[in-house]
Amino acid sequence: MSDQFIRQSNADLQKRLDTELLQVQGLEVHRQRVIVAPSAFTYRVEDSGAELLVGVAVAETADAVENWSIKRVLMTSAGPQVSWPNGSPDFKFAWTLRATYTFI
């Protein structure tokens, strides 16, 4: 099976996944190469130390436009705690207004 080469490509060629099975010292090792098209999303991250704010929007969305999904991640002794503005993960918030939202 180490000679087998599988190529999977979608019709618009935005993403290609090549998988090759290799034989290394008697062990089977899987190696993947992924070629990804430019992201369809824009990301923003603000790390204040106490909390991490992560924003996601459709590519090229302006920061002041209310089309962002913003989440807050707090690291607690019990592990990470994730919350959203007004408890909503919807794409209806502005990145520039992130400090004014109540995260639930």
A tleap script that builds the chain and sets N, CA, C and O, in Angstrom:
source leaprc.protein.ff14SB
mol = sequence {
  NMET SER ASP GLN PHE ILE ARG GLN SER ASN
  ALA ASP LEU GLN LYS ARG LEU ASP THR GLU
  LEU LEU GLN VAL GLN GLY LEU GLU VAL HIE
  ARG GLN ARG VAL ILE VAL ALA PRO SER ALA
  PHE THR TYR ARG VAL GLU ASP SER GLY ALA
  GLU LEU LEU VAL GLY VAL ALA VAL ALA GLU
  THR ALA ASP ALA VAL GLU ASN TRP SER ILE
  LYS ARG VAL LEU MET THR SER ALA GLY PRO
  GLN VAL SER TRP PRO ASN GLY SER PRO ASP
  PHE LYS PHE ALA TRP THR LEU ARG ALA THR
  TYR THR PHE CILE
}
set mol.1.N position { 0.815 -1.188 0.000 }
set mol.1.CA position { 0.000 0.000 0.000 }
set mol.1.C position { 0.863 1.258 0.000 }
set mol.1.O position { 0.344 2.349 -0.232 }
set mol.2.N position { 2.165 1.135 0.254 }
set mol.2.CA position { 3.020 2.317 0.272 }
set mol.2.C position { 3.186 2.929 -1.111 }
set mol.2.O position { 3.614 4.078 -1.222 }
set mol.3.N position { 2.857 2.186 -2.172 }
set mol.3.CA position { 2.945 2.714 -3.529 }
set mol.3.C position { 1.688 3.490 -3.922 }
set mol.3.O position { 1.668 4.192 -4.933 }
set mol.4.N position { 0.664 3.354 -3.124 }
set mol.4.CA position { -0.619 3.965 -3.480 }
set mol.4.C position { -0.587 5.469 -3.251 }
set mol.4.O position { -0.152 5.948 -2.204 }
set mol.5.N position { -1.047 6.183 -4.231 }
set mol.5.CA position { -1.109 7.644 -4.136 }
set mol.5.C position { -2.528 8.073 -4.456 }
set mol.5.O position { -3.077 7.723 -5.501 }
set mol.6.N position { -3.094 8.810 -3.577 }
set mol.6.CA position { -4.483 9.231 -3.760 }
set mol.6.C position { -4.515 10.741 -3.876 }
set mol.6.O position { -3.985 11.446 -3.017 }
set mol.7.N position { -5.120 11.228 -4.906 }
set mol.7.CA position { -5.272 12.680 -5.060 }
set mol.7.C position { -6.755 13.006 -5.131 }
set mol.7.O position { -7.502 12.454 -5.939 }
set mol.8.N position { -7.138 13.890 -4.289 }
set mol.8.CA position { -8.528 14.317 -4.259 }
set mol.8.C position { -8.539 15.822 -4.491 }
set mol.8.O position { -7.870 16.568 -3.776 }
set mol.9.N position { -9.278 16.259 -5.464 }
set mol.9.CA position { -9.303 17.675 -5.795 }
set mol.9.C position { -10.733 18.091 -6.091 }
set mol.9.O position { -11.441 17.388 -6.811 }
set mol.10.N position { -11.171 19.216 -5.551 }
set mol.10.CA position { -12.530 19.674 -5.850 }
set mol.10.C position { -12.556 20.397 -7.188 }
set mol.10.O position { -11.508 20.796 -7.696 }
set mol.11.N position { -13.741 20.570 -7.763 }
set mol.11.CA position { -13.898 21.063 -9.125 }
set mol.11.C position { -13.338 22.463 -9.321 }
set mol.11.O position { -12.778 22.745 -10.381 }
set mol.12.N position { -13.464 23.340 -8.352 }
set mol.12.CA position { -12.988 24.709 -8.530 }
set mol.12.C position { -11.521 24.887 -8.162 }
set mol.12.O position { -11.006 26.004 -8.205 }
set mol.13.N position { -10.851 23.816 -7.804 }
set mol.13.CA position { -9.413 23.817 -7.502 }
set mol.13.C position { -9.016 24.792 -6.403 }
set mol.13.O position { -7.875 25.253 -6.367 }
set mol.14.N position { -9.940 25.108 -5.509 }
set mol.14.CA position { -9.602 25.991 -4.400 }
set mol.14.C position { -8.830 25.249 -3.326 }
set mol.14.O position { -8.039 25.838 -2.590 }
set mol.15.N position { -9.073 23.938 -3.245 }
set mol.15.CA position { -8.404 23.182 -2.196 }
set mol.15.C position { -8.028 21.821 -2.748 }
set mol.15.O position { -8.842 21.164 -3.397 }
set mol.16.N position { -6.803 21.396 -2.497 }
set mol.16.CA position { -6.373 20.068 -2.904 }
set mol.16.C position { -5.806 19.340 -1.702 }
set mol.16.O position { -5.094 19.912 -0.877 }
set mol.17.N position { -6.137 18.077 -1.628 }
set mol.17.CA position { -5.629 17.262 -0.535 }
set mol.17.C position { -4.925 16.061 -1.133 }
set mol.17.O position { -5.539 15.244 -1.819 }
set mol.18.N position { -3.646 15.960 -0.872 }
set mol.18.CA position { -2.865 14.834 -1.350 }
set mol.18.C position { -2.514 13.964 -0.153 }
set mol.18.O position { -1.945 14.447 0.827 }
set mol.19.N position { -2.845 12.714 -0.230 }
set mol.19.CA position { -2.516 11.798 0.852 }
set mol.19.C position { -1.623 10.713 0.314 }
set mol.19.O position { -1.909 10.123 -0.728 }
set mol.20.N position { -0.550 10.446 1.011 }
set mol.20.CA position { 0.401 9.435 0.583 }
set mol.20.C position { 0.719 8.547 1.776 }
set mol.20.O position { 1.021 9.044 2.861 }
set mol.21.N position { 0.652 7.251 1.580 }
set mol.21.CA position { 0.991 6.304 2.632 }
set mol.21.C position { 2.445 5.897 2.450 }
set mol.21.O position { 2.823 5.415 1.382 }
set mol.22.N position { 3.248 6.081 3.458 }
set mol.22.CA position { 4.674 5.773 3.395 }
set mol.22.C position { 5.000 4.603 4.316 }
set mol.22.O position { 4.321 4.380 5.318 }
set mol.23.N position { 6.027 3.874 3.971 }
set mol.23.CA position { 6.511 2.801 4.824 }
set mol.23.C position { 7.833 3.271 5.435 }
set mol.23.O position { 8.805 3.466 4.705 }
set mol.24.N position { 7.890 3.453 6.731 }
set mol.24.CA position { 9.080 3.940 7.408 }
set mol.24.C position { 9.460 2.948 8.498 }
set mol.24.O position { 8.739 2.805 9.485 }
set mol.25.N position { 10.567 2.276 8.331 }
set mol.25.CA position { 11.095 1.302 9.286 }
set mol.25.C position { 10.014 0.322 9.738 }
set mol.25.O position { 9.887 0.024 10.925 }
set mol.26.N position { 9.245 -0.169 8.783 }
set mol.26.CA position { 8.226 -1.152 9.098 }
set mol.26.C position { 6.946 -0.578 9.674 }
set mol.26.O position { 5.998 -1.322 9.922 }
set mol.27.N position { 6.897 0.722 9.891 }
set mol.27.CA position { 5.696 1.356 10.423 }
set mol.27.C position { 5.001 2.122 9.313 }
set mol.27.O position { 5.660 2.744 8.480 }
set mol.28.N position { 3.698 2.084 9.295 }
set mol.28.CA position { 2.954 2.877 8.326 }
set mol.28.C position { 2.768 4.285 8.880 }
set mol.28.O position { 2.278 4.468 9.994 }
set mol.29.N position { 3.161 5.259 8.098 }
set mol.29.CA position { 3.047 6.659 8.510 }
set mol.29.C position { 2.256 7.391 7.435 }
set mol.29.O position { 2.562 7.271 6.249 }
set mol.30.N position { 1.257 8.137 7.839 }
set mol.30.CA position { 0.461 8.909 6.891 }
set mol.30.C position { 1.018 10.322 6.803 }
set mol.30.O position { 1.295 10.957 7.821 }
set mol.31.N position { 1.178 10.807 5.572 }
set mol.31.CA position { 1.637 12.170 5.360 }
set mol.31.C position { 0.600 12.868 4.500 }
set mol.31.O position { 0.162 12.331 3.483 }
set mol.32.N position { 0.209 14.068 4.910 }
set mol.32.CA position { -0.774 14.821 4.143 }
set mol.32.C position { -0.203 16.167 3.760 }
set mol.32.O position { 0.465 16.830 4.555 }
set mol.33.N position { -0.475 16.556 2.536 }
set mol.33.CA position { -0.160 17.901 2.071 }
set mol.33.C position { -1.478 18.572 1.750 }
set mol.33.O position { -2.289 18.032 0.997 }
set mol.34.N position { -1.692 19.719 2.304 }
set mol.34.CA position { -2.943 20.432 2.071 }
set mol.34.C position { -2.608 21.788 1.464 }
set mol.34.O position { -1.811 22.549 2.013 }
set mol.35.N position { -3.214 22.071 0.351 }
set mol.35.CA position { -3.080 23.376 -0.281 }
set mol.35.C position { -4.436 24.054 -0.143 }
set mol.35.O position { -5.431 23.591 -0.701 }
set mol.36.N position { -4.467 25.136 0.593 }
set mol.36.CA position { -5.734 25.789 0.900 }
set mol.36.C position { -5.812 27.121 0.171 }
set mol.36.O position { -4.834 27.863 0.090 }
set mol.37.N position { -6.973 27.402 -0.348 }
set mol.37.CA position { -7.217 28.680 -1.018 }
set mol.37.C position { -7.273 29.795 0.028 }
set mol.37.O position { -7.382 29.516 1.222 }
set mol.38.N position { -7.200 31.042 -0.405 }
set mol.38.CA position { -7.332 32.144 0.550 }
set mol.38.C position { -8.605 32.007 1.374 }
set mol.38.O position { -9.637 31.552 0.881 }
set mol.39.N position { -8.515 32.401 2.616 }
set mol.39.CA position { -9.640 32.240 3.536 }
set mol.39.C position { -10.834 33.092 3.111 }
set mol.39.O position { -10.687 34.205 2.606 }
set mol.40.N position { -12.009 32.532 3.332 }
set mol.40.CA position { -13.241 33.261 3.063 }
set mol.40.C position { -13.627 34.119 4.262 }
set mol.40.O position { -14.656 34.795 4.242 }
set mol.41.N position { -12.794 34.091 5.314 }
set mol.41.CA position { -13.093 34.820 6.537 }
set mol.41.C position { -11.955 35.748 6.920 }
set mol.41.O position { -10.800 35.533 6.551 }
set mol.42.N position { -12.306 36.786 7.669 }
set mol.42.CA position { -11.352 37.694 8.284 }
set mol.42.C position { -11.366 37.415 9.779 }
set mol.42.O position { -12.428 37.200 10.363 }
set mol.43.N position { -10.196 37.417 10.399 }
set mol.43.CA position { -10.086 37.116 11.827 }
set mol.43.C position { -9.421 38.279 12.550 }
set mol.43.O position { -8.537 38.939 12.006 }
set mol.44.N position { -9.851 38.518 13.767 }
set mol.44.CA position { -9.215 39.486 14.659 }
set mol.44.C position { -9.032 38.806 16.017 }
set mol.44.O position { -9.896 38.050 16.460 }
set mol.45.N position { -7.902 39.079 16.672 }
set mol.45.CA position { -7.635 38.515 17.994 }
set mol.45.C position { -7.082 39.624 18.875 }
set mol.45.O position { -6.193 40.377 18.477 }
set mol.46.N position { -7.630 39.703 20.083 }
set mol.46.CA position { -7.120 40.644 21.081 }
set mol.46.C position { -6.850 39.859 22.355 }
set mol.46.O position { -7.756 39.248 22.923 }
set mol.47.N position { -5.604 39.877 22.798 }
set mol.47.CA position { -5.207 39.136 23.993 }
set mol.47.C position { -4.757 40.132 25.044 }
set mol.47.O position { -3.690 40.735 24.927 }
set mol.48.N position { -5.576 40.300 26.072 }
set mol.48.CA position { -5.244 41.250 27.134 }
set mol.48.C position { -4.568 40.560 28.317 }
set mol.48.O position { -4.267 41.200 29.325 }
set mol.49.N position { -4.333 39.273 28.193 }
set mol.49.CA position { -3.735 38.518 29.287 }
set mol.49.C position { -4.795 37.839 30.126 }
set mol.49.O position { -4.720 36.635 30.374 }
set mol.50.N position { -5.790 38.609 30.571 }
set mol.50.CA position { -6.871 38.050 31.376 }
set mol.50.C position { -7.922 37.378 30.511 }
set mol.50.O position { -8.573 36.421 30.928 }
set mol.51.N position { -8.077 37.900 29.290 }
set mol.51.CA position { -9.079 37.331 28.391 }
set mol.51.C position { -8.580 37.397 26.954 }
set mol.51.O position { -7.705 38.189 26.606 }
set mol.52.N position { -9.165 36.540 26.142 }
set mol.52.CA position { -8.851 36.495 24.724 }
set mol.52.C position { -10.149 36.752 23.965 }
set mol.52.O position { -11.138 36.049 24.170 }
set mol.53.N position { -10.148 37.750 23.094 }
set mol.53.CA position { -11.306 38.026 22.251 }
set mol.53.C position { -10.966 37.603 20.836 }
set mol.53.O position { -9.911 37.961 20.311 }
set mol.54.N position { -11.862 36.837 20.214 }
set mol.54.CA position { -11.654 36.339 18.861 }
set mol.54.C position { -12.846 36.760 18.013 }
set mol.54.O position { -13.992 36.452 18.343 }
set mol.55.N position { -12.571 37.469 16.917 }
set mol.55.CA position { -13.614 37.906 16.003 }
set mol.55.C position { -13.471 37.222 14.660 }
set mol.55.O position { -12.359 37.026 14.170 }
set mol.56.N position { -14.601 36.858 14.061 }
set mol.56.CA position { -14.634 36.223 12.744 }
set mol.56.C position { -15.716 36.908 11.923 }
set mol.56.O position { -16.822 37.146 12.409 }
set mol.57.N position { -15.386 37.226 10.662 }
set mol.57.CA position { -16.359 37.830 9.741 }
set mol.57.C position { -16.026 37.380 8.327 }
set mol.57.O position { -14.942 36.858 8.069 }
set mol.58.N position { -16.962 37.588 7.422 }
set mol.58.CA position { -16.711 37.300 6.016 }
set mol.58.C position { -15.529 38.156 5.566 }
set mol.58.O position { -15.376 39.293 6.011 }
set mol.59.N position { -14.700 37.610 4.691 }
set mol.59.CA position { -13.492 38.302 4.236 }
set mol.59.C position { -13.784 39.732 3.814 }
set mol.59.O position { -14.796 40.017 3.174 }
set mol.60.N position { -12.877 40.621 4.185 }
set mol.60.CA position { -12.914 42.040 3.838 }
set mol.60.C position { -14.033 42.825 4.516 }
set mol.60.O position { -14.358 43.929 4.079 }
set mol.61.N position { -14.631 42.274 5.581 }
set mol.61.CA position { -15.624 43.019 6.346 }
set mol.61.C position { -14.905 44.066 7.189 }
set mol.61.O position { -13.930 43.751 7.872 }
set mol.62.N position { -15.372 45.292 7.145 }
set mol.62.CA position { -14.772 46.362 7.950 }
set mol.62.C position { -15.028 46.110 9.430 }
set mol.62.O position { -16.054 45.539 9.799 }
set mol.63.N position { -14.099 46.535 10.272 }
set mol.63.CA position { -14.213 46.305 11.716 }
set mol.63.C position { -15.446 46.960 12.330 }
set mol.63.O position { -15.982 46.454 13.315 }
set mol.64.N position { -15.903 48.071 11.769 }
set mol.64.CA position { -17.035 48.807 12.337 }
set mol.64.C position { -18.395 48.287 11.866 }
set mol.64.O position { -19.428 48.718 12.379 }
set mol.65.N position { -18.408 47.378 10.910 }
set mol.65.CA position { -19.663 46.836 10.393 }
set mol.65.C position { -20.171 45.746 11.333 }
set mol.65.O position { -19.387 44.931 11.819 }
set mol.66.N position { -21.473 45.728 11.590 }
set mol.66.CA position { -22.053 44.752 12.526 }
set mol.66.C position { -22.334 43.411 11.846 }
set mol.66.O position { -23.476 42.959 11.766 }
set mol.67.N position { -21.259 42.793 11.362 }
set mol.67.CA position { -21.336 41.473 10.731 }
set mol.67.C position { -20.279 40.533 11.309 }
set mol.67.O position { -19.824 39.615 10.627 }
set mol.68.N position { -19.894 40.756 12.545 }
set mol.68.CA position { -18.859 39.964 13.194 }
set mol.68.C position { -19.463 39.007 14.218 }
set mol.68.O position { -20.466 39.320 14.860 }
set mol.69.N position { -18.842 37.843 14.362 }
set mol.69.CA position { -19.106 36.942 15.479 }
set mol.69.C position { -17.908 37.083 16.408 }
set mol.69.O position { -16.763 36.924 15.983 }
set mol.70.N position { -18.169 37.377 17.654 }
set mol.70.CA position { -17.083 37.634 18.613 }
set mol.70.C position { -17.255 36.720 19.810 }
set mol.70.O position { -18.344 36.624 20.374 }
set mol.71.N position { -16.181 36.049 20.197 }
set mol.71.CA position { -16.253 35.248 21.419 }
set mol.71.C position { -15.142 35.658 22.366 }
set mol.71.O position { -14.071 36.103 21.952 }
set mol.72.N position { -15.427 35.493 23.646 }
set mol.72.CA position { -14.451 35.785 24.700 }
set mol.72.C position { -14.065 34.468 25.340 }
set mol.72.O position { -14.922 33.645 25.662 }
set mol.73.N position { -12.776 34.275 25.522 }
set mol.73.CA position { -12.274 33.062 26.176 }
set mol.73.C position { -11.521 33.493 27.430 }
set mol.73.O position { -10.528 34.216 27.360 }
set mol.74.N position { -12.013 33.035 28.574 }
set mol.74.CA position { -11.348 33.277 29.857 }
set mol.74.C position { -10.725 31.975 30.330 }
set mol.74.O position { -11.379 30.932 30.312 }
set mol.75.N position { -9.481 32.025 30.749 }
set mol.75.CA position { -8.848 30.840 31.318 }
set mol.75.C position { -9.106 30.843 32.826 }
set mol.75.O position { -8.691 31.757 33.538 }
set mol.76.N position { -9.791 29.818 33.290 }
set mol.76.CA position { -10.105 29.688 34.711 }
set mol.76.C position { -9.428 28.442 35.238 }
set mol.76.O position { -8.864 27.670 34.463 }
set mol.77.N position { -9.473 28.232 36.536 }
set mol.77.CA position { -8.879 27.031 37.127 }
set mol.77.C position { -9.596 25.770 36.655 }
set mol.77.O position { -9.018 24.683 36.668 }
set mol.78.N position { -10.855 25.912 36.239 }
set mol.78.CA position { -11.623 24.774 35.730 }
set mol.78.C position { -11.397 24.555 34.232 }
set mol.78.O position { -11.906 23.589 33.665 }
set mol.79.N position { -10.635 25.449 33.589 }
set mol.79.CA position { -10.395 25.352 32.154 }
set mol.79.C position { -10.943 26.571 31.439 }
set mol.79.O position { -11.428 27.503 32.081 }
set mol.80.N position { -10.871 26.575 30.112 }
set mol.80.CA position { -11.343 27.743 29.372 }
set mol.80.C position { -12.853 27.912 29.449 }
set mol.80.O position { -13.609 26.943 29.372 }
set mol.81.N position { -13.277 29.162 29.602 }
set mol.81.CA position { -14.700 29.495 29.645 }
set mol.81.C position { -14.997 30.401 28.446 }
set mol.81.O position { -14.419 31.481 28.329 }
set mol.82.N position { -15.892 29.968 27.562 }
set mol.82.CA position { -16.226 30.715 26.347 }
set mol.82.C position { -17.569 31.405 26.528 }
set mol.82.O position { -18.527 30.804 27.011 }
set mol.83.N position { -17.629 32.673 26.136 }
set mol.83.CA position { -18.891 33.415 26.180 }
set mol.83.C position { -18.994 34.295 24.943 }
set mol.83.O position { -18.005 34.554 24.257 }
set mol.84.N position { -20.217 34.749 24.676 }
set mol.84.CA position { -20.534 35.515 23.473 }
set mol.84.C position { -21.255 36.809 23.862 }
set mol.84.O position { -21.852 36.872 24.937 }
set mol.85.N position { -21.213 37.841 23.012 }
set mol.85.CA position { -21.951 39.069 23.313 }
set mol.85.C position { -23.452 38.765 23.421 }
set mol.85.O position { -24.046 38.208 22.497 }
set mol.86.N position { -24.045 39.129 24.534 }
set mol.86.CA position { -25.468 38.865 24.791 }
set mol.86.C position { -25.805 37.387 24.643 }
set mol.86.O position { -26.962 37.036 24.414 }
set mol.87.N position { -24.803 36.518 24.772 }
set mol.87.CA position { -25.005 35.076 24.659 }
set mol.87.C position { -25.205 34.582 23.239 }
set mol.87.O position { -25.612 33.436 23.044 }
set mol.88.N position { -24.927 35.419 22.233 }
set mol.88.CA position { -25.213 35.078 20.840 }
set mol.88.C position { -23.937 34.935 20.006 }
set mol.88.O position { -23.128 35.861 19.956 }
set mol.89.N position { -23.748 33.776 19.346 }
set mol.89.CA position { -22.605 33.597 18.446 }
set mol.89.C position { -22.886 34.116 17.026 }
set mol.89.O position { -22.075 33.908 16.124 }
set mol.90.N position { -24.015 34.780 16.827 }
set mol.90.CA position { -24.404 35.253 15.496 }
set mol.90.C position { -23.432 36.306 14.957 }
set mol.90.O position { -22.703 36.947 15.713 }
set mol.91.N position { -23.440 36.463 13.650 }
set mol.91.CA position { -22.612 37.457 12.968 }
set mol.91.C position { -23.385 38.784 12.921 }
set mol.91.O position { -23.851 39.207 11.864 }
set mol.92.N position { -23.508 39.425 14.079 }
set mol.92.CA position { -24.282 40.675 14.138 }
set mol.92.C position { -23.659 41.715 15.069 }
set mol.92.O position { -24.354 42.583 15.596 }
set mol.93.N position { -22.352 41.620 15.264 }
set mol.93.CA position { -21.665 42.531 16.166 }
set mol.93.C position { -20.536 43.241 15.420 }
set mol.93.O position { -20.050 42.745 14.404 }
set mol.94.N position { -20.122 44.404 15.927 }
set mol.94.CA position { -19.007 45.151 15.333 }
set mol.94.C position { -17.754 44.919 16.168 }
set mol.94.O position { -17.787 45.016 17.394 }
set mol.95.N position { -16.659 44.613 15.497 }
set mol.95.CA position { -15.390 44.380 16.202 }
set mol.95.C position { -14.968 45.628 16.977 }
set mol.95.O position { -14.425 45.517 18.076 }
set mol.96.N position { -15.212 46.806 16.417 }
set mol.96.CA position { -14.808 48.051 17.084 }
set mol.96.C position { -15.588 48.310 18.371 }
set mol.96.O position { -15.141 49.088 19.215 }
set mol.97.N position { -16.751 47.668 18.533 }
set mol.97.CA position { -17.578 47.865 19.733 }
set mol.97.C position { -17.417 46.730 20.750 }
set mol.97.O position { -18.199 46.644 21.697 }
set mol.98.N position { -16.439 45.877 20.575 }
set mol.98.CA position { -16.292 44.672 21.414 }
set mol.98.C position { -16.198 44.979 22.908 }
set mol.98.O position { -16.643 44.176 23.729 }
set mol.99.N position { -15.636 46.111 23.267 }
set mol.99.CA position { -15.486 46.458 24.690 }
set mol.99.C position { -16.811 46.864 25.318 }
set mol.99.O position { -16.927 46.890 26.544 }
set mol.100.N position { -17.809 47.180 24.507 }
set mol.100.CA position { -19.099 47.623 25.044 }
set mol.100.C position { -20.091 46.496 25.247 }
set mol.100.O position { -21.130 46.705 25.873 }
set mol.101.N position { -19.802 45.303 24.735 }
set mol.101.CA position { -20.743 44.191 24.823 }
set mol.101.C position { -20.665 43.479 26.161 }
set mol.101.O position { -19.607 43.424 26.788 }
set mol.102.N position { -21.800 42.930 26.596 }
set mol.102.CA position { -21.856 42.092 27.790 }
set mol.102.C position { -21.751 40.647 27.331 }
set mol.102.O position { -22.622 40.158 26.612 }
set mol.103.N position { -20.706 39.971 27.737 }
set mol.103.CA position { -20.485 38.576 27.323 }
set mol.103.C position { -21.140 37.622 28.294 }
set mol.103.O position { -20.877 37.658 29.496 }
set mol.104.N position { -21.998 36.768 27.762 }
set mol.104.CA position { -22.755 35.809 28.569 }
set mol.104.C position { -22.408 34.414 28.115 }
set mol.104.O position { -22.930 33.440 28.658 }
savepdb mol mol.pdb
quit
